[in-house]
Amino acid sequence: MSKAARDAFKYTRMLLLMVQGRGYYSYNNFPVAPGVRSDASRSREYTGGGFLSQCGRALYWRYGAHAARKPIDYLEGDTGVKMAEEMAEPWAGHLVPWECDNMVFERSAAKGRSRVERLNQLVTDLFVLQLKGNYVLWPKWRSTHD
């Protein structure tokens, strides 16, 4: 058996142990959490990210010089991961409407995978955070101009 196959089995085992037999066959009984919006910026003047929840919680940050060279879809996804880490506790047991203005990452998050490896890793991180926190993200695209 190849190392990649062994690693995949170890990863799957870790995920199964994490969920402890929980399975979601329907989201109908999940209460809807207050919505959240996230955004990232990549410009010379300001490269950073942040989110704002309708519950009143917000956080924003600046990226360093290394992160500022990454594509905007990566920064949008990284902002979503930081948001999911930060908001895990109040979101437990909820369906969370999440508006993102980057269509590439939003579509990847909605389907749970991406052909682009850098985005696929972020989508995987989001999936693991949802399992750990026992919540479900409901990504929606929102125009930047809105």
Disulfide bonds with the S-S distance in Angstrom:
none
